Amino acid sequence: MPEATHTLERIGVSVVAENQPGVLHELTGAIAAHRGNILSVESLETMKPTESRLYFEIEVPSAQALLADLNGLACVQCATAEK
């Protein structure tokens, strides 16, 4: 029986989060839970030492659902799509 194919959206996601151990692990765990494929990740400089900014290029079945879950993480201040 052929495997079902899923349409993937390719999106850029900008995340502003707390600067502390384990944040990247939480973010990538949420992405994996949505069957997301991380194509690239970049850590960007911020003006505040208490926050970090990350940019991901991701292929994911539902960008909207992923963004909702990322924004629901306690460590995330803001996660937005950048197409």
C-alpha positions as CSV (number, residue, x, y, z in Angstrom):
1,M,0.0,0.0,0.0
2,P,1.5,3.4,-1.0
3,E,2.4,5.8,1.8
4,A,0.3,8.9,2.0
5,T,2.1,12.0,0.9
6,H,1.9,15.2,3.0
7,T,2.2,18.6,1.6
8,L,4.8,20.6,3.5
9,E,4.9,24.3,3.9
10,R,8.4,25.9,3.8
11,I,8.5,28.8,6.2
12,G,10.9,31.0,8.1
13,V,10.2,31.3,11.8
14,S,11.6,34.1,14.0
15,V,11.5,33.3,17.7
16,V,12.3,35.6,20.6
17,A,12.8,33.5,23.8
18,E,14.5,33.5,27.2
19,N,18.2,33.2,27.1
20,Q,18.7,30.1,29.3
21,P,19.8,26.5,29.0
22,G,17.3,24.1,27.3
23,V,15.5,26.7,25.2
24,L,16.8,25.3,21.9
25,H,15.8,21.8,23.0
26,E,12.2,23.0,23.8
27,L,11.9,24.7,20.4
28,T,13.3,21.8,18.4
29,G,11.1,19.4,20.4
30,A,8.0,21.4,19.4
31,I,9.1,21.5,15.8
32,A,9.7,17.7,15.8
33,A,6.2,17.1,17.4
34,H,4.7,18.8,14.3
35,R,6.8,16.6,12.0
36,G,8.8,19.6,11.0
37,N,12.1,19.3,9.2
38,I,14.6,22.0,10.2
39,L,16.5,23.1,7.1
40,S,18.6,25.8,8.9
41,V,18.8,27.6,12.2
42,E,20.6,30.8,13.0
43,S,21.1,32.4,16.4
44,L,20.9,36.2,16.1
45,E,22.2,38.9,18.4
46,T,19.9,40.8,20.7
47,M,20.3,44.0,22.7
48,K,19.1,42.3,25.9
49,P,21.3,39.6,27.6
50,T,18.2,37.9,29.1
51,E,16.7,37.1,25.7
52,S,17.8,35.2,22.6
53,R,16.5,35.4,19.0
54,L,16.6,32.4,16.7
55,Y,15.6,32.1,13.1
56,F,14.5,28.7,11.6
57,E,13.9,27.6,8.0
58,I,11.4,24.7,8.4
59,E,9.3,22.4,6.3
60,V,6.1,21.6,8.2
61,P,2.6,20.3,7.4
62,S,0.9,23.1,9.3
63,A,2.7,26.4,10.0
64,Q,-0.3,27.8,11.8
65,A,-0.4,24.9,14.3
66,L,3.3,25.0,14.9
67,L,3.3,28.8,15.6
68,A,0.5,28.3,18.0
69,D,2.4,25.7,20.0
70,L,5.7,27.7,19.9
71,N,3.9,30.7,21.2
72,G,2.4,28.5,24.0
73,L,5.9,27.6,25.3
74,A,6.7,29.3,28.6
75,C,10.2,30.3,27.4
76,V,8.9,31.9,24.2
77,Q,8.1,35.7,24.1
78,C,7.1,35.7,20.5
79,A,7.2,33.3,17.5
80,T,6.2,34.7,14.0
81,A,6.3,33.4,10.5
82,E,8.4,35.2,7.9
83,K,7.5,33.9,4.4
